[in-house]
Amino acid sequence: MDPDGAGWGLRVVPTLGHLRIPTVSNGVIDRALYGRIADGHGRSSVKNTIAPLARVIQQAVRDGIIDINPAKVTGWQKTYKQAEDELDDPRSLALPTWEALETLADALVTRSADQFPGWGNLIRFAAGTAARIGEVSGVRAGDIDRRAWTWDVCRQTIPGPGGLIDKGTKGKRRRTVPLTPEIRDLVGRTPRRGRPRPRSAATLRYDPYRTIATASRVPTVRIAL
């Protein structure tokens, strides 16, 4: 198999194949691209992923389906240099204090379209637990032990064909994460909810950004905290 064919069949189609071309945005491609980099794919693999994707979407531009090719990504190789810097001095990229994190979370809420406070809680929980976004999306009420204040990380929830899907953690290993006092307070402020009525497993898909959020929005599945 040629390199571009491998990039298309092994990386582009599994990641973006369920999307219609008009829905493929710059943000979608960026998340897919930087996700591959974070997973340890080398420069050549990423390059062979971008090349066929850019050609296919450029054809859609010529056919008048879309106006701009979002797959013309630049600057992605700088991410590898950043990763090297993180390995050399990881603390240099960290937020210095919890107050700095609060400032960042509040700014995100202010800049969001509907100023939903749950976005700030998402940032706080992710930073306070050093968890991946998929793991934060997959947290359930029963995963948190309020006596020992620990979180049993056992799944991640990610977008997939037809909606959200649950899968195992990266490395397929469960782990226990202690919750800091700040995160305990965040979890403690989350209102208790009733248990969901019995449904088929396929319908129990939780909205990833409402699990740690406040009660100003109704989640897809109601859980008991």
C-alpha positions as CSV (number, residue, x, y, z in Angstrom):
1,M,0.0,0.0,0.0
2,D,1.4,3.5,-0.9
3,P,1.9,6.0,1.9
4,D,-1.1,8.2,1.0
5,G,-3.3,5.1,0.7
6,A,-2.2,4.0,4.1
7,G,-2.9,7.4,5.6
8,W,-6.3,7.5,4.0
9,G,-7.4,4.0,4.9
10,L,-5.8,3.7,8.3
11,R,-6.2,7.2,9.7
12,V,-8.5,9.5,7.7
13,V,-11.5,7.1,7.1
14,P,-11.6,5.7,10.8
15,T,-11.5,9.3,12.2
16,L,-13.5,11.4,9.7
17,G,-15.2,8.9,7.4
18,H,-18.6,9.2,9.1
19,L,-18.8,13.0,8.4
20,R,-20.2,14.6,5.3
21,I,-17.7,16.9,3.6
22,P,-19.6,20.2,4.2
23,T,-19.4,19.4,8.0
24,V,-15.7,18.9,8.0
25,S,-14.4,22.2,9.6
26,N,-11.0,23.5,10.5
27,G,-11.7,22.6,14.1
28,V,-12.6,19.0,13.3
29,I,-9.4,18.5,11.3
30,D,-7.3,20.2,13.9
31,R,-8.6,17.9,16.6
32,A,-8.1,14.8,14.5
33,L,-4.6,16.0,13.5
34,Y,-3.3,17.0,17.0
35,G,-4.9,13.9,18.4
36,R,-2.7,11.8,16.2
37,I,0.3,13.8,17.2
38,A,-0.6,13.3,20.9
39,D,-0.9,9.6,20.3
40,G,2.7,9.4,19.2
41,H,2.4,9.3,15.4
42,G,5.5,10.4,13.6
43,R,5.9,13.3,11.2
44,S,5.7,11.1,8.1
45,S,2.5,9.5,9.3
46,V,0.9,12.8,9.9
47,K,2.1,14.2,6.6
48,N,0.7,11.1,4.8
49,T,-2.6,11.7,6.5
50,I,-2.9,15.3,5.6
51,A,-1.9,14.9,1.9
52,P,-4.8,12.6,0.7
53,L,-7.3,14.4,2.9
54,A,-6.4,17.8,1.4
55,R,-6.6,16.4,-2.1
56,V,-10.0,14.9,-1.6
57,I,-11.4,18.1,0.0
58,Q,-9.8,20.2,-2.7
59,Q,-11.8,18.3,-5.3
60,A,-14.9,19.2,-3.3
61,V,-13.9,22.8,-3.6
62,R,-13.5,22.5,-7.4
63,D,-16.9,20.8,-7.6
64,G,-18.5,23.7,-5.7
65,I,-19.5,21.7,-2.6
66,I,-17.6,23.9,-0.3
67,D,-15.8,27.3,-0.7
68,I,-12.5,26.8,1.3
69,N,-10.4,23.8,1.9
70,P,-10.0,23.4,5.7
71,A,-7.4,20.6,5.3
72,K,-4.7,23.0,4.3
73,V,-3.1,22.9,7.7
74,T,0.0,24.9,8.5
75,G,2.3,25.0,11.6
76,W,1.5,21.5,12.8
77,Q,5.2,20.5,12.9
78,K,5.8,23.0,15.6
79,T,3.7,20.7,17.9
80,Y,6.6,18.2,17.8
81,K,9.0,20.9,19.1
82,Q,6.5,21.8,21.8
83,A,6.3,18.2,22.8
84,E,10.1,18.1,23.1
85,D,10.0,21.2,25.3
86,E,7.4,19.6,27.5
87,L,9.6,16.6,28.0
88,D,12.6,18.8,28.9
89,D,10.8,21.1,31.2
90,P,7.1,20.2,31.7
91,R,6.5,22.7,34.4
92,S,7.3,25.6,32.1
93,L,4.0,25.2,30.3
94,A,1.9,24.7,33.4
95,L,-0.4,27.2,35.0
96,P,1.4,28.6,38.0
97,T,-1.6,28.7,40.5
98,W,-5.2,27.6,40.9
99,E,-6.2,31.3,40.6
100,A,-4.7,31.4,37.1
101,L,-6.8,28.3,36.3
102,E,-9.9,30.1,37.6
103,T,-9.1,33.1,35.4
104,L,-8.8,30.9,32.4
105,A,-12.1,29.0,33.2
106,D,-14.0,32.3,33.7
107,A,-12.6,33.7,30.5
108,L,-13.7,30.7,28.6
109,V,-17.3,31.0,30.0
110,T,-17.3,34.7,29.1
111,R,-16.2,34.0,25.5
112,S,-18.6,31.1,25.0
113,A,-21.7,31.7,22.9
114,D,-24.2,31.2,25.7
115,Q,-21.9,31.9,28.7
116,F,-22.7,28.4,30.1
117,P,-20.8,28.0,33.4
118,G,-20.4,24.3,32.8
119,W,-17.6,25.0,30.3
120,G,-15.6,26.5,33.2
121,N,-16.3,23.5,35.4
122,L,-15.1,21.2,32.6
123,I,-11.7,23.1,32.5
124,R,-11.4,23.0,36.3
125,F,-12.1,19.2,36.5
126,A,-9.8,18.4,33.6
127,A,-6.9,20.5,35.0
128,G,-7.4,19.3,38.6
129,T,-7.3,15.6,37.6
130,A,-4.8,15.8,34.7
131,A,-7.3,13.7,32.7
132,R,-7.8,13.4,28.9
133,I,-10.9,15.1,27.5
134,G,-12.5,11.8,26.6
135,E,-12.0,10.6,30.2
136,V,-13.6,13.7,31.5
137,S,-16.5,13.3,29.1
138,G,-17.0,9.7,30.3
139,V,-17.1,10.3,34.0
140,R,-20.3,9.0,35.8
141,A,-21.6,9.6,39.2
142,G,-20.8,6.1,40.3
143,D,-17.2,6.5,39.3
144,I,-16.6,9.0,42.1
145,D,-16.1,7.6,45.7
146,R,-17.2,10.5,47.9
147,R,-15.9,8.8,51.1
148,A,-12.3,8.4,49.9
149,W,-12.7,11.2,47.3
150,T,-11.2,9.3,44.4
151,W,-12.3,8.9,40.8
152,D,-12.2,5.4,39.2
153,V,-11.2,6.2,35.6
154,C,-12.6,3.4,33.5
155,R,-13.9,4.8,30.2
156,Q,-13.8,7.6,27.8
157,T,-16.7,9.0,25.8
158,I,-16.0,10.3,22.3
159,P,-17.9,11.4,19.2
160,G,-18.6,8.6,16.7
161,P,-20.9,7.6,13.9
162,G,-24.4,8.3,15.0
163,G,-23.5,10.1,18.2
164,L,-21.4,9.6,21.3
165,I,-19.8,6.2,22.1
166,D,-18.0,4.8,25.1
167,K,-14.7,3.0,24.9
168,G,-11.9,1.9,27.2
169,T,-9.3,4.3,28.5
170,K,-6.1,4.7,26.5
171,G,-4.0,1.7,27.3
172,K,-7.1,-0.2,28.3
173,R,-6.2,0.2,32.0
174,R,-8.4,1.4,34.8
175,R,-6.7,3.8,37.3
176,T,-7.7,5.6,40.4
177,V,-7.3,9.4,40.6
178,P,-7.4,11.3,43.9
179,L,-9.5,14.4,43.9
180,T,-8.0,17.6,45.3
181,P,-10.1,19.8,47.7
182,E,-10.9,22.2,44.9
183,I,-12.3,19.3,42.8
184,R,-14.2,17.9,45.8
185,D,-15.9,21.3,46.2
186,L,-16.8,21.3,42.5
187,V,-18.3,17.8,42.7
188,G,-20.1,18.6,46.0
189,R,-21.8,21.6,44.3
190,T,-23.2,19.3,41.6
191,P,-26.9,18.6,42.4
192,R,-28.1,15.1,43.0
193,R,-30.2,13.6,40.2
194,G,-32.6,10.7,39.9
195,R,-31.5,7.4,38.4
196,P,-32.3,6.9,34.7
197,R,-35.3,4.8,33.7
198,P,-34.3,1.4,32.2
199,R,-33.4,1.7,28.5
200,S,-31.3,-0.2,26.0
201,A,-27.6,0.3,26.4
202,A,-27.4,1.9,23.0
203,T,-29.6,4.8,24.1
204,L,-27.7,5.6,27.3
205,R,-25.3,8.2,25.9
206,Y,-24.3,11.0,28.2
207,D,-23.6,14.5,27.0
208,P,-19.9,14.8,27.7
209,Y,-19.9,18.4,28.8
210,R,-22.8,18.2,31.2
211,T,-21.4,15.6,33.6
212,I,-19.4,18.0,35.7
213,A,-21.5,21.0,34.7
214,T,-24.0,22.8,36.9
215,A,-27.7,22.1,36.7
216,S,-28.5,25.0,34.4
217,R,-28.8,22.5,31.6
218,V,-30.6,19.2,31.5
219,P,-28.3,16.3,30.7
220,T,-29.0,13.6,28.1
221,V,-29.1,11.0,30.9
222,R,-29.9,11.9,34.5
223,I,-27.6,10.4,37.0
224,A,-27.4,10.4,40.8
225,L,-24.5,12.1,42.4
